[in-house]
Amino acid sequence: MKSKNLDIIKSSGEKVKFSLDKLRASLKKTGADKETIDQIIDKVRDELYQGISTKEIYNRAFALLKKRKGILLQNINSKKQFMS
């Protein structure tokens, strides 16, 4: 779905246009790298629908981030164990 014309519902009930920039900024604040952010945005964008709530968007994005960071942390821990 094209995200440019997508109306989403804020927690206040207000309808606003979806902004990839706001989602990107929120993910960036977590310390995620650009590649990870781009991958998450691509996946979330595919799941958007008219009237989705901001809460649902962020739940989906941060679940993907948590999963991704978990994989990255496992890889780092495996390398540390291997090098010990």
URGIBEL-V900206 format. One record per backbone hydrogen bond with DSSP energy under -0.5 kcal/mol. CO is the residue of the C=O (numbers start at 1). NH is the residue of the N-H. E is the energy in kcal/mol with one decimal. If there is no record, write none. Layout:
CO_NH_E / CO_NH_E
This chain:
3_6_-1.0 / 5_7_-0.5 / 6_18_-2.7 / 7_51_-2.9 / 8_10_-0.6 / 8_16_-2.4 / 9_54_-2.3 / 10_13_-2.1 / 14_10_-2.9 / 16_8_-3.3 / 18_20_-0.5 / 19_23_-1.6 / 20_24_-2.9 / 21_25_-2.4 / 22_26_-2.0 / 23_27_-2.3 / 24_28_-2.4 / 25_29_-1.7 / 26_30_-0.5 / 27_30_-1.0 / 27_32_-1.1 / 28_31_-1.9 / 33_37_-2.5 / 34_38_-2.8 / 35_39_-2.2 / 36_40_-2.4 / 37_41_-2.7 / 38_42_-2.2 / 39_43_-2.0 / 40_44_-2.9 / 41_45_-2.8 / 42_46_-1.3 / 43_47_-0.7 / 44_47_-1.3 / 44_48_-0.6 / 45_48_-0.9 / 49_52_-2.0 / 52_9_-2.3 / 53_57_-2.1 / 54_58_-2.7 / 55_59_-2.6 / 56_60_-2.3 / 57_61_-2.6 / 58_62_-2.8 / 59_63_-1.7 / 60_64_-2.0 / 61_65_-2.1 / 62_66_-2.4 / 63_67_-2.2 / 64_68_-2.6 / 65_69_-3.3 / 66_70_-2.3 / 67_71_-1.8 / 68_72_-2.3 / 69_73_-3.0 / 70_74_-2.3 / 71_75_-2.3 / 72_76_-2.2 / 73_77_-2.8 / 74_78_-2.5 / 75_79_-2.1 / 76_80_-2.3 / 77_81_-2.4 / 78_82_-2.3 / 79_83_-2.1 / 80_84_-1.0
